[in-house]
Amino acid sequence: MTSQQRTTSPLSKRLRPLHVAAFLQGIGFWVPVEKLFMSEIGFTPASIGMMAAAYAMVVPLLEVPSGVLADRWSRRGVLIIASVALVVSALLGGLSHDLPMYFLSALVLGVYFAMFSGTMDSVVYDTVLEETGHSEAYERHLGHNRLVNSLAMVSSALAGGALAELLGTRVTYLITVPVVALSIVALLRFVEPQLHLAAERTPLRTHLMQTCQALANRGRMIPIVTLAVLTALMLQMMLEFSPLWLVVLAAPTFLYGPHWAGIVGSLGLGGVLAGRVDLDRPRTAAVIAVLMTATGVTLAVTGQVVVVVAAQILLVLLIVAASIHVSRMLHDAVPSAVRSGVASGVSTLSWIVFLPVAAIFGVITETDGVHTSGWIITALAIAAGASLVVAARCRSARDLNGAVSSPSADRDLATEPSI
């Protein structure tokens, strides 16, 4: 125990600026009043839909290029670009008086998500690996990173409503700008791991081929990528569509705030759970799978608002825990030289799958009701749960056969050229 504390204490200190940056990047005073502000400057439901579609296209287009840039240049540098994009997006939003300017703000926000996605996970993983020589502490430290980001989102959402009431909706965007800009200072204080730069430099074309091969040509990657896509898809579905149940069930207006706070808060609590449960154990994975399926069924059959809200919060918490676990599996399976690119590639696949599934969900909800659409969530939960159990059994079998389940820094470097 004493030895473990000695190894994790420097790691925690090294990751502290990254956690501070994650907290500051999570501040968005404008988020709870965005739709109100958009209506004030002339948006209609149709134009809001067009903006959402444009934003949804930007993220997958930039995901892989941002991951490759992080692998070949600097992950800290890409995270700084993400912070700059978040600052510019909030500034453009606050200065918007018409639709085109706000469209531009939304597109820049898409740049932030593309730059952030995959990069933060990769830099946490490499820092853990560089400091400890293994990945066992990854889920706990990434969970802590998700927790502080979630706390920022919850607190700023609550504060944003009050600020809008006192100072107006536009001010919430402008106040966000200097707070998020401080994340750049925090990132500059972070000592970036260098594992991704240790291998021999390859031409860009070769690097892209290695990234694609890491995603597609390894047998062990198929179940990992499948599970990663399923968890990301389910999480995005819940974030986008969970309020629909409240609308259909005629929930009182005051419940919307606590509901969203619970959903966002569970993003952080799921990170805490990921660091406390061992999803490599088949029994633990089976319990999570059963609970995920049960919450999906609840959304499909229950008409009680409180029960629905509780099921949604629990489902998001379980999804986040599973997604952090599969993130470790993904990073364990690939060398550092292509780690961000592979993670971004998986995120791109998730967005590509999300678009048609979201469209189908919307059509079914409009024609047959949200409870019928709940069976889509149930089906995804069954598939994700089954994949989680299969992955746990395969990993357990490899451990019993004497296989090493987590990489060391030496192994990571040794396998760099051999994708």
N, C-alpha and C positions, 0 to 999 in steps of 0.2 A: 504493500500500500504506500509506504514511504517513497519507494522507488518510482511508483506511478505518479505521485504528486510532484516529484522532482522533474519528471519528464513533461508533465502537462502544464506546470506553472509558467515556464518560458513560452510555451505555445499559446497559452491564454493571453499573456502579455503581448505577444507578437500580433495576435489576431484582434486585439482591442481596437486599434484604429479602423479596422475593417468593419467591426460591429458598430462603431460610432457612425461610420459612413452609411451603413445600412439603415440605421435609425433616421438619420437626416434625410436620406433618399425616400424614406417612407412618409415624410411629412407632406401632406397635401390638403391644405385648408380649404381648397376649392372643390374637392371631390364631392362632399355631400350636397353642394348647391349647384353642381355643374349643369344639370338639366334645367334648373330654374334660370340660371344665367343665359343658357343657350336660347331659351324661349324669349328672354328679354331682348336679345339682339336679332331675333327674327327667325330662329329655327322652327321647323314644323316636324311632326313625327317622320315624314318622308325624308326630309333633309338630314335628320338625325340618323336614320337608317343608312343613308348614303355615306355619311361621315364614318359610321362604324365599319362599313364595308371597306372603305378606302384605308382606314387604319388597320383593319385586319389583314389587308394585302401587304402592307409595308413590312410588318414584322417578319413573316416567313421569307420575304425576299432578301432581307438583310441578315437573317440569323446566321447562316453558314459563313458568308463573308466576314462577319464580325468575329465569329469563332476562329476562323483561320488567321485573321489579323491578330487576335489575342495569342494564338499559338506561336506565330512567327515574330511578333514584335513584343508586346507587353500587355499582360492581363490587367495590371494596375492602370496602364494607359487607356485601355478600352473602357474600364470602369469610370475613369475620369471623363472620357468622351460621353459616357452615359449620363453622368451628372450634369455636364454642360448642356446636353440635349434636354434634360429635365428642367433645367433653369430656363432655357430658351423657350420651351413649350409653355411653361407657366407665364413667362413674360408676354409672349405673343397672345396667349389666352386673355390675360388681363388688359391688353391693349386693343383687343378685338371689338369692333363696332359693327361688323357685318360677317356674313358666312364665309367668304374666301379666307379672311385672316384666321378665323377659328379652325377652318379646315387645315390650314398650314400648321397651326398649333397642334392639332391632333396627329398629323403626319410626323412631326418632330417627336411627339410623345412615343410614337411607334419606333422611332430610332432609339430612344432610351431603352425600351423593352428589349429590342433586338440586341443591343450592346450589353445589357445587363444579364439577360438570360443565358445560362450556361457558363458565363465567365465567372460570376461570383462563386458558383459551386466548384468550378475547377481550381480557382485560386485558393479556396479554403482547403480543398483536398490536397493540393500540392504543398501547402504550408504544413498541414498535419503530417504528410509523408516525409517532408524534409526535416521536420523537427523530431519526429518519433521513429521513423523508419518503417512504419506500418500505418494502416488506415483505420484502425479500430476506434479511434477517437473522432473520426470524421462525422458520423451521424450526430454525436452530441454537440460538436462545435458548429456544424451547419444548422442544427436545430436551434442553438442559441442565437445564431445570426438571424434566422427566420423569426424568432421570438421578438427580438428588439425591433425588427422591421414592422412586425404586426402591432406592437405596442405603439409605435409611431403613427401607424395608420388609424388605429382606434382613437388615440388621444387627439390627433389633428382633425379627425372627422367630427368628434364631439365639439372641439373648439371652433371648427369652421362654421358650424351652424350659428353659434353665438356671435362670431365675428360678422357674419353676413347680416344678422339681425341688427347689429349696432352700426356697421360701417358700409354695408352694401355688398352684393355678391362679387363685384369686380375687385374689390380690395382683397378678397381672399386669395386671388391669384397673385397679386403683387406682393403680399406679405410672404407668400411661399418662396419667392425668388431668393432673398438673402439667406433664408434658413437652409434651403437645399444647396446653395452655393458653398456653405460651410463643409459639405461632404467632400468637396474637392481638397480642402485643407487636410481633412482627416485621411484621405487616400494618399496624399503626398507624404504623410508620416508613416505609411505602411511599408514595411520591408518586404518586397515581393520575392517569392521563391523563384529559383532559377532552373528548376528541373526541365522545363519545357525548352530551354535554350542549350541544354547540355549535349544534345545529340548533334551530329554533323549536319550542317545547313544543307537543305535540299532545294532544288528549283521549285517554284510555285506549282507547276503542273504536277510534279512528283508528289508534293505535299497534298494536293487535292486528291490525287489518286489514292494515296495512303489513307486519307480520311474516309473516302468512299469505301475502300476495302475493309477498313475497320468496322464500318457500319454494316456491310452487306456480306462479307465473305467468311466471317467466322461463325461457325455453328453455334457457339455459346452466346453470341450476340443477339440472335433472333428472339429468344424468349425474353431477354433483358430489354431490348428495344420495344417489343410488344407490350410488356408491362409498363414501361416508361410512358409510352404513348397513351395507354389506357388510363393511367392515373392522371396524366396531364389533361386528357380529354374530359374526364369526369370533373376535375377541379374547375376547369374553364366553364363547363356546363352549369355547375352549381353557382359560380360567381355571376354568370350571365342571367340565369333563369330562376334562381331560388325565390326572388320576390314575387314571381307569378303566382305561387301558391297562396301568398297572402292576399293578392288581388282577388283571386277566384273565391277564396273563403271569406271575403269581405272583412278582413282583419281591421281592427281599429287603427287609425293613423299613427297613434303614439307607439304602436308595436314595431313599426318599420325601423325606427332608430335602434332599439335594442336588438332587433333581428340582425341588422347589418353589422352591428358591433360584435354580436356573437359569431357571425360568419367570419369576419376579419380576424377576430381574436383567436378563433380556432386555427387559423393559419400559423400562429405562433405556438399555441398549445400542442398542435400536431408535431411541431419541431421538438418540443420538450419530450413528447411521448416517444418519438423516434430514437432519442438518446437513452431511453429507459427500458425499452422492450427489445428483445432479441428476435428479430424477424427471420433470422437464419434457422431458428428452431421450427420444424414443421407444425408442431402443436400451436405455437404462438401465432404463426401465419394463418392457421386454420381458424383460430378464434377471431382474428381480424377479418378474415374472409366472410365468416358467418355474420358478424356484426354489420359489415358493409352491405351484404345482401338483405339483412333484416331492415336496415334503414331505407334501402331502395323500395322494398315491398311496402313499408310504412307510407312512403310518399305516394305510392300508387293506390292505396286503399283507405287512408285515414282522412277524415274531414275535420278533425280537431286541430285548431290553429296551434295551440301550445305544443301538441305532440309533433306536428309537422316541423315547427321551428326547432325543437329539440333533436329530431331526426336529421335535419339538414346540418345542424352544427356538429353533431356526432359524426356524420358522414364526411364532412370536410376535414375534421380532425383526423380521422382514419386515413383518408386519401393522402393528406400531407405526410403522415408518418410513413405510409407505404412508398410515397414518391421520394422521400429522402433516403430510404433504404435502397430503393432501386437506383438512385443516383450513385450511391457507394458502389453497388454492383457494376454499374456502367464504367465508373472511373477505375475500378479494380481491373477491368478487362482490357483497358487500352493504355498505351504509353502516354507520357506527359506531352510529347511533341505534337500530338493530335487531339488532346483531351478536350479542349474548348471547342474545336471544330466538330468533333463527334457529338458532344452534348448539344451544340447548336443545331446539328443535323437532326437529332431526335426531336428537338423542340419544333423544328420546321415541319417534320412529319406530323406532329401533334396538331399544329395549326391547319395543315392541309386536310386532315381527317375531321377537324372540328367544323369547318365551314359547311360541308354537306350534312353532317349530323345535326348541326344547329338548325339548318334550314328544314330538315325533316321534323325535328322537334317542334319548330314553330308551326308548321303546317298541321301536325297532329294536334297540337294544343288548340289551334284555332277551330279545327273541325270537330274534335272529339273531347276536348277538355284537358286540363293539365294533369289530372289523375291518370288518364290513359298514357300521356307522355311519360309519366313516372315509371312505366314499365321499361322505357328505354334506359333510364337510370339504373333500374334493377338489373337489366341484361348486362350493362357495362360493369356493374358491381360484381355480378357473378363471374364474368370473364376476368376481371382484374383480380378477384379473390382466388380463382382457380390458378391463374398465372403466378400469383404470389406463393401459393402452396407448392406448386411444381418447382419453382425456383428454390424454395427452401429445402425441398427434398433433394434436389440435384446438388445443392451446395453442401448439405449434410452428408450425402454419399461421397462427395469428393473429399471431405474432411476425414471420413472413416477410412478412405483408401490412402490417406496420407498426403493428399494434395494440400498445397498452401493456399489458404483462402484469402489472404490479403498480401499485397505486394510489399516488398521492401524498396528502399530508394535504389539499392544496387540493382535489383531486378528490373526496376522501371527504366534505369539508364541502359541496362544491358539489352533490353528488348526494343529500344527506340527504332533501329533501322529495319526491324524484321516484321513489319506489319503484313 
